[in-house]
């Protein structure tokens, strides 16, 4: 390779722009790594919560479930609740 070319202002400018691109790429990769670690942590928390919920469900089923029927809201009680909320 021509030494004069390597020592030219144009090549120095080219090399500086490549260095800038390399630094930006490295920063983007570091940002991605941090986001990915946060994602993995959140997924682990959610999985633990799901396992706990499943355990609670299985314990509830094993205990025989509710002793009384579960009360459900009727259309009328939903309307009266909505009316109270809007007041």
N, CA, C and O atoms as a GROMACS GRO file, in nm:
protein
  348
    1UNK      N    1   0.085  -0.117   0.000
    1UNK     CA    2   0.000   0.000   0.000
    1UNK      C    3   0.090   0.124   0.000
    1UNK      O    4   0.201   0.121   0.053
    2UNK      N    5   0.043   0.227  -0.058
    2UNK     CA    6   0.119   0.351  -0.072
    2UNK      C    7   0.121   0.426   0.062
    2UNK      O    8   0.015   0.461   0.115
    3UNK      N    9   0.240   0.452   0.116
    3UNK     CA   10   0.256   0.521   0.243
    3UNK      C   11   0.204   0.663   0.234
    3UNK      O   12   0.147   0.715   0.330
    4UNK      N   13   0.222   0.725   0.121
    4UNK     CA   14   0.174   0.863   0.102
    4UNK      C   15   0.022   0.868   0.117
    4UNK      O   16  -0.032   0.963   0.174
    5UNK      N   17  -0.046   0.765   0.064
    5UNK     CA   18  -0.192   0.760   0.077
    5UNK      C   19  -0.231   0.746   0.224
    5UNK      O   20  -0.322   0.814   0.271
    6UNK      N   21  -0.162   0.658   0.297
    6UNK     CA   22  -0.193   0.637   0.438
    6UNK      C   23  -0.169   0.763   0.521
    6UNK      O   24  -0.234   0.784   0.623
    7UNK      N   25  -0.076   0.846   0.478
    7UNK     CA   26  -0.043   0.968   0.552
    7UNK      C   27  -0.119   1.090   0.504
    7UNK      O   28  -0.098   1.201   0.554
    8UNK      N   29  -0.208   1.072   0.408
    8UNK     CA   30  -0.280   1.185   0.352
    8UNK      C   31  -0.394   1.230   0.443
    8UNK      O   32  -0.442   1.154   0.527
    9UNK      N   33  -0.434   1.356   0.426
    9UNK     CA   34  -0.546   1.412   0.503
    9UNK      C   35  -0.676   1.338   0.473
    9UNK      O   36  -0.759   1.318   0.561
   10UNK      N   37  -0.692   1.300   0.347
   10UNK     CA   38  -0.814   1.231   0.308
   10UNK      C   39  -0.826   1.096   0.380
   10UNK      O   40  -0.933   1.060   0.428
   11UNK      N   41  -0.714   1.022   0.386
   11UNK     CA   42  -0.717   0.893   0.454
   11UNK      C   43  -0.740   0.913   0.603
   11UNK      O   44  -0.813   0.836   0.666
   12UNK      N   45  -0.679   1.014   0.661
   12UNK     CA   46  -0.698   1.043   0.804
   12UNK      C   47  -0.845   1.075   0.831
   12UNK      O   48  -0.900   1.032   0.933
   13UNK      N   49  -0.908   1.150   0.742
   13UNK     CA   50  -1.050   1.182   0.757
   13UNK      C   51  -1.135   1.056   0.747
   13UNK      O   52  -1.229   1.037   0.824
   14UNK      N   53  -1.101   0.970   0.651
   14UNK     CA   54  -1.171   0.843   0.633
   14UNK      C   55  -1.156   0.756   0.758
   14UNK      O   56  -1.255   0.700   0.806
   15UNK      N   57  -1.036   0.747   0.810
   15UNK     CA   58  -1.010   0.666   0.929
   15UNK      C   59  -1.085   0.721   1.050
   15UNK      O   60  -1.137   0.645   1.131
   16UNK      N   61  -1.090   0.852   1.062
   16UNK     CA   62  -1.162   0.914   1.175
   16UNK      C   63  -1.312   0.885   1.166
   16UNK      O   64  -1.376   0.860   1.268
   17UNK      N   65  -1.367   0.888   1.045
   17UNK     CA   66  -1.510   0.858   1.032
   17UNK      C   67  -1.538   0.712   1.064
   17UNK      O   68  -1.641   0.680   1.124
   18UNK      N   69  -1.448   0.623   1.025
   18UNK     CA   70  -1.465   0.481   1.059
   18UNK      C   71  -1.456   0.460   1.210
   18UNK      O   72  -1.530   0.381   1.267
   19UNK      N   73  -1.365   0.532   1.274
   19UNK     CA   74  -1.350   0.520   1.419
   19UNK      C   75  -1.477   0.569   1.489
   19UNK      O   76  -1.521   0.508   1.586
   20UNK      N   77  -1.536   0.676   1.439
   20UNK     CA   78  -1.660   0.727   1.496
   20UNK      C   79  -1.773   0.624   1.482
   20UNK      O   80  -1.850   0.601   1.575
   21UNK      N   81  -1.780   0.563   1.365
   21UNK     CA   82  -1.882   0.459   1.341
   21UNK      C   83  -1.859   0.340   1.434
   21UNK      O   84  -1.954   0.285   1.490
   22UNK      N   85  -1.733   0.301   1.450
   22UNK     CA   86  -1.700   0.188   1.538
   22UNK      C   87  -1.742   0.217   1.681
   22UNK      O   88  -1.798   0.130   1.748
   23UNK      N   89  -1.715   0.340   1.730
   23UNK     CA   90  -1.754   0.377   1.867
   23UNK      C   91  -1.906   0.376   1.883
   23UNK      O   92  -1.957   0.326   1.984
   24UNK      N   93  -1.978   0.429   1.785
   24UNK     CA   94  -2.125   0.428   1.792
   24UNK      C   95  -2.180   0.287   1.794
   24UNK      O   96  -2.274   0.256   1.867
   25UNK      N   97  -2.120   0.200   1.713
   25UNK     CA   98  -2.163   0.060   1.710
   25UNK      C   99  -2.140  -0.005   1.845
   25UNK      O  100  -2.226  -0.079   1.894
   26UNK      N  101  -2.025   0.021   1.906
   26UNK     CA  102  -1.993  -0.036   2.035
   26UNK      C  103  -2.091   0.012   2.142
   26UNK      O  104  -2.137  -0.066   2.225
   27UNK      N  105  -2.124   0.142   2.140
   27UNK     CA  106  -2.221   0.196   2.234
   27UNK      C  107  -2.359   0.133   2.214
   27UNK      O  108  -2.428   0.100   2.311
   28UNK      N  109  -2.398   0.115   2.089
   28UNK     CA  110  -2.528   0.054   2.060
   28UNK      C  111  -2.531  -0.090   2.111
   28UNK      O  112  -2.632  -0.136   2.164
   29UNK      N  113  -2.420  -0.161   2.094
   29UNK     CA  114  -2.414  -0.299   2.143
   29UNK      C  115  -2.423  -0.304   2.295
   29UNK      O  116  -2.489  -0.391   2.351
   30UNK      N  117  -2.357  -0.209   2.362
   30UNK     CA  118  -2.364  -0.203   2.509
   30UNK      C  119  -2.505  -0.169   2.555
   30UNK      O  120  -2.554  -0.226   2.652
   31UNK      N  121  -2.572  -0.076   2.486
   31UNK     CA  122  -2.710  -0.041   2.518
   31UNK      C  123  -2.801  -0.162   2.502
   31UNK      O  124  -2.887  -0.190   2.586
   32UNK      N  125  -2.780  -0.234   2.392
   32UNK     CA  126  -2.860  -0.353   2.366
   32UNK      C  127  -2.839  -0.457   2.476
   32UNK      O  128  -2.934  -0.519   2.523
   33UNK      N  129  -2.714  -0.475   2.517
   33UNK     CA  130  -2.683  -0.573   2.621
   33UNK      C  131  -2.755  -0.538   2.750
   33UNK      O  132  -2.810  -0.626   2.816
   34UNK      N  133  -2.755  -0.408   2.787
   34UNK     CA  134  -2.826  -0.365   2.908
   34UNK      C  135  -2.976  -0.390   2.896
   34UNK      O  136  -3.039  -0.439   2.989
   35UNK      N  137  -3.033  -0.356   2.781
   35UNK     CA  138  -3.176  -0.380   2.760
   35UNK      C  139  -3.209  -0.528   2.766
   35UNK      O  140  -3.310  -0.567   2.823
   36UNK      N  141  -3.123  -0.610   2.706
   36UNK     CA  142  -3.147  -0.754   2.704
   36UNK      C  143  -3.139  -0.812   2.845
   36UNK      O  144  -3.218  -0.898   2.881
   37UNK      N  145  -3.044  -0.764   2.925
   37UNK     CA  146  -3.033  -0.811   3.063
   37UNK      C  147  -3.157  -0.771   3.143
   37UNK      O  148  -3.208  -0.850   3.222
   38UNK      N  149  -3.206  -0.649   3.122
   38UNK     CA  150  -3.329  -0.604   3.190
   38UNK      C  151  -3.448  -0.690   3.146
   38UNK      O  152  -3.532  -0.726   3.227
   39UNK      N  153  -3.453  -0.721   3.016
   39UNK     CA  154  -3.560  -0.806   2.962
   39UNK      C  155  -3.555  -0.945   3.027
   39UNK      O  156  -3.658  -0.996   3.072
   40UNK      N  157  -3.436  -1.005   3.033
   40UNK     CA  158  -3.423  -1.138   3.092
   40UNK      C  159  -3.464  -1.136   3.239
   40UNK      O  160  -3.528  -1.229   3.288
   41UNK      N  161  -3.427  -1.030   3.310
   41UNK     CA  162  -3.463  -1.018   3.451
   41UNK      C  163  -3.615  -1.009   3.466
   41UNK      O  164  -3.673  -1.076   3.552
   42UNK      N  165  -3.679  -0.927   3.384
   42UNK     CA  166  -3.824  -0.911   3.390
   42UNK      C  167  -3.895  -1.043   3.356
   42UNK      O  168  -3.992  -1.080   3.422
   43UNK      N  169  -3.846  -1.113   3.255
   43UNK     CA  170  -3.906  -1.241   3.218
   43UNK      C  171  -3.892  -1.343   3.331
   43UNK      O  172  -3.983  -1.422   3.355
   44UNK      N  173  -3.779  -1.340   3.399
   44UNK     CA  174  -3.758  -1.430   3.512
   44UNK      C  175  -3.855  -1.399   3.625
   44UNK      O  176  -3.911  -1.490   3.686
   45UNK      N  177  -3.875  -1.269   3.653
   45UNK     CA  178  -3.972  -1.229   3.755
   45UNK      C  179  -4.112  -1.276   3.719
   45UNK      O  180  -4.185  -1.329   3.803
   46UNK      N  181  -4.150  -1.257   3.593
   46UNK     CA  182  -4.284  -1.297   3.549
   46UNK      C  183  -4.300  -1.448   3.556
   46UNK      O  184  -4.407  -1.497   3.593
   47UNK      N  185  -4.197  -1.522   3.521
   47UNK     CA  186  -4.204  -1.668   3.528
   47UNK      C  187  -4.221  -1.713   3.672
   47UNK      O  188  -4.299  -1.803   3.701
   48UNK      N  189  -4.147  -1.649   3.763
   48UNK     CA  190  -4.160  -1.683   3.906
   48UNK      C  191  -4.301  -1.653   3.956
   48UNK      O  192  -4.358  -1.732   4.031
   49UNK      N  193  -4.356  -1.540   3.914
   49UNK     CA  194  -4.492  -1.504   3.954
   49UNK      C  195  -4.593  -1.605   3.898
   49UNK      O  196  -4.688  -1.642   3.966
   50UNK      N  197  -4.572  -1.648   3.775
   50UNK     CA  198  -4.662  -1.745   3.715
   50UNK      C  199  -4.653  -1.880   3.787
   50UNK      O  200  -4.755  -1.946   3.808
   51UNK      N  201  -4.533  -1.920   3.823
   51UNK     CA  202  -4.516  -2.046   3.897
   51UNK      C  203  -4.586  -2.038   4.032
   51UNK      O  204  -4.651  -2.133   4.074
   52UNK      N  205  -4.570  -1.922   4.100
   52UNK     CA  206  -4.636  -1.904   4.229
   52UNK      C  207  -4.788  -1.906   4.213
   52UNK      O  208  -4.858  -1.968   4.294
   53UNK      N  209  -4.839  -1.840   4.110
   53UNK     CA  210  -4.984  -1.840   4.086
   53UNK      C  211  -5.034  -1.982   4.058
   53UNK      O  212  -5.140  -2.021   4.106
   54UNK      N  213  -4.957  -2.057   3.981
   54UNK     CA  214  -4.996  -2.195   3.951
   54UNK      C  215  -4.998  -2.278   4.079
   54UNK      O  216  -5.089  -2.359   4.099
   55UNK      N  217  -4.898  -2.260   4.165
   55UNK     CA  218  -4.893  -2.333   4.291
   55UNK      C  219  -5.015  -2.299   4.377
   55UNK      O  220  -5.078  -2.387   4.436
   56UNK      N  221  -5.046  -2.169   4.384
   56UNK     CA  222  -5.162  -2.128   4.462
   56UNK      C  223  -5.290  -2.189   4.405
   56UNK      O  224  -5.378  -2.229   4.481
   57UNK      N  225  -5.301  -2.196   4.274
   57UNK     CA  226  -5.418  -2.254   4.210
   57UNK      C  227  -5.428  -2.403   4.242
   57UNK      O  228  -5.535  -2.454   4.277
   58UNK      N  229  -5.315  -2.472   4.231
   58UNK     CA  230  -5.315  -2.615   4.261
   58UNK      C  231  -5.349  -2.640   4.408
   58UNK      O  232  -5.422  -2.734   4.439
   59UNK      N  233  -5.295  -2.558   4.499
   59UNK     CA  234  -5.328  -2.571   4.641
   59UNK      C  235  -5.476  -2.546   4.664
   59UNK      O  236  -5.540  -2.617   4.742
   60UNK      N  237  -5.530  -2.446   4.596
   60UNK     CA  238  -5.672  -2.414   4.610
   60UNK      C  239  -5.758  -2.530   4.561
   60UNK      O  240  -5.855  -2.569   4.626
   61UNK      N  241  -5.720  -2.587   4.444
   61UNK     CA  242  -5.796  -2.701   4.392
   61UNK      C  243  -5.787  -2.820   4.486
   61UNK      O  244  -5.886  -2.890   4.508
   62UNK      N  245  -5.668  -2.844   4.542
   62UNK     CA  246  -5.648  -2.958   4.632
   62UNK      C  247  -5.728  -2.942   4.760
   62UNK      O  248  -5.768  -3.041   4.823
   63UNK      N  249  -5.752  -2.818   4.800
   63UNK     CA  250  -5.828  -2.795   4.923
   63UNK      C  251  -5.979  -2.809   4.901
   63UNK      O  252  -6.056  -2.798   4.996
   64UNK      N  253  -6.022  -2.832   4.779
   64UNK     CA  254  -6.163  -2.854   4.751
   64UNK      C  255  -6.231  -2.734   4.690
   64UNK      O  256  -6.351  -2.739   4.664
   65UNK      N  257  -6.159  -2.628   4.665
   65UNK     CA  258  -6.218  -2.511   4.602
   65UNK      C  259  -6.304  -2.434   4.700
   65UNK      O  260  -6.294  -2.455   4.821
   66UNK      N  261  -6.388  -2.347   4.650
   66UNK     CA  262  -6.471  -2.266   4.740
   66UNK      C  263  -6.578  -2.352   4.806
   66UNK      O  264  -6.631  -2.446   4.746
   67UNK      N  265  -6.610  -2.318   4.928
   67UNK     CA  266  -6.714  -2.391   5.002
   67UNK      C  267  -6.852  -2.339   4.966
   67UNK      O  268  -6.952  -2.410   4.980
   68UNK      N  269  -6.858  -2.215   4.918
   68UNK     CA  270  -6.983  -2.153   4.878
   68UNK      C  271  -6.970  -2.110   4.733
   68UNK      O  272  -6.859  -2.089   4.684
   69UNK      N  273  -7.082  -2.097   4.664
   69UNK     CA  274  -7.073  -2.050   4.526
   69UNK      C  275  -7.011  -1.909   4.522
   69UNK      O  276  -7.036  -1.826   4.610
   70UNK      N  277  -6.933  -1.885   4.421
   70UNK     CA  278  -6.870  -1.755   4.404
   70UNK      C  279  -6.975  -1.658   4.352
   70UNK      O  280  -7.042  -1.686   4.253
   71UNK      N  281  -6.990  -1.543   4.420
   71UNK     CA  282  -7.089  -1.444   4.380
   71UNK      C  283  -7.042  -1.376   4.252
   71UNK      O  284  -6.926  -1.337   4.239
   72UNK      N  285  -7.134  -1.362   4.159
   72UNK     CA  286  -7.103  -1.290   4.035
   72UNK      C  287  -7.192  -1.169   4.027
   72UNK      O  288  -7.304  -1.169   4.077
   73UNK      N  289  -7.142  -1.065   3.963
   73UNK     CA  290  -7.221  -0.944   3.949
   73UNK      C  291  -7.326  -0.964   3.840
   73UNK      O  292  -7.298  -1.021   3.735
   74UNK      N  293  -7.446  -0.915   3.867
   74UNK     CA  294  -7.551  -0.918   3.766
   74UNK      C  295  -7.544  -0.789   3.686
   74UNK      O  296  -7.472  -0.697   3.724
   75UNK      N  297  -7.617  -0.783   3.578
   75UNK     CA  298  -7.620  -0.661   3.497
   75UNK      C  299  -7.668  -0.543   3.580
   75UNK      O  300  -7.617  -0.432   3.564
   76UNK      N  301  -7.766  -0.564   3.667
   76UNK     CA  302  -7.820  -0.457   3.748
   76UNK      C  303  -7.716  -0.405   3.847
   76UNK      O  304  -7.704  -0.284   3.865
   77UNK      N  305  -7.641  -0.495   3.910
   77UNK     CA  306  -7.542  -0.448   4.007
   77UNK      C  307  -7.428  -0.377   3.936
   77UNK      O  308  -7.369  -0.285   3.993
   78UNK      N  309  -7.395  -0.418   3.815
   78UNK     CA  310  -7.292  -0.350   3.737
   78UNK      C  311  -7.338  -0.209   3.702
   78UNK      O  312  -7.260  -0.114   3.706
   79UNK      N  313  -7.470  -0.195   3.665
   79UNK     CA  314  -7.523  -0.064   3.630
   79UNK      C  315  -7.522   0.029   3.751
   79UNK      O  316  -7.486   0.146   3.739
   80UNK      N  317  -7.560  -0.022   3.866
   80UNK     CA  318  -7.564   0.063   3.986
   80UNK      C  319  -7.423   0.102   4.027
   80UNK      O  320  -7.401   0.213   4.075
   81UNK      N  321  -7.328   0.013   4.010
   81UNK     CA  322  -7.188   0.045   4.040
   81UNK      C  323  -7.138   0.151   3.944
   81UNK      O  324  -7.069   0.245   3.985
   82UNK      N  325  -7.171   0.138   3.818
   82UNK     CA  326  -7.127   0.237   3.718
   82UNK      C  327  -7.189   0.372   3.747
   82UNK      O  328  -7.124   0.474   3.730
   83UNK      N  329  -7.313   0.374   3.790
   83UNK     CA  330  -7.380   0.499   3.824
   83UNK      C  331  -7.314   0.565   3.944
   83UNK      O  332  -7.294   0.686   3.944
   84UNK      N  333  -7.281   0.486   4.045
   84UNK     CA  334  -7.216   0.539   4.163
   84UNK      C  335  -7.078   0.594   4.129
   84UNK      O  336  -7.037   0.698   4.182
   85UNK      N  337  -7.005   0.527   4.040
   85UNK     CA  338  -6.871   0.569   4.001
   85UNK      C  339  -6.874   0.702   3.926
   85UNK      O  340  -6.783   0.783   3.938
   86UNK      N  341  -6.981   0.724   3.848
   86UNK     CA  342  -6.988   0.844   3.768
   86UNK      C  343  -7.031   0.966   3.848
   86UNK      O  344  -7.013   1.079   3.802
   87UNK      N  345  -7.086   0.945   3.967
   87UNK     CA  346  -7.134   1.057   4.050
   87UNK      C  347  -7.025   1.126   4.120
   87UNK      O  348  -7.050   1.222   4.193
   0.00000   0.00000   0.00000
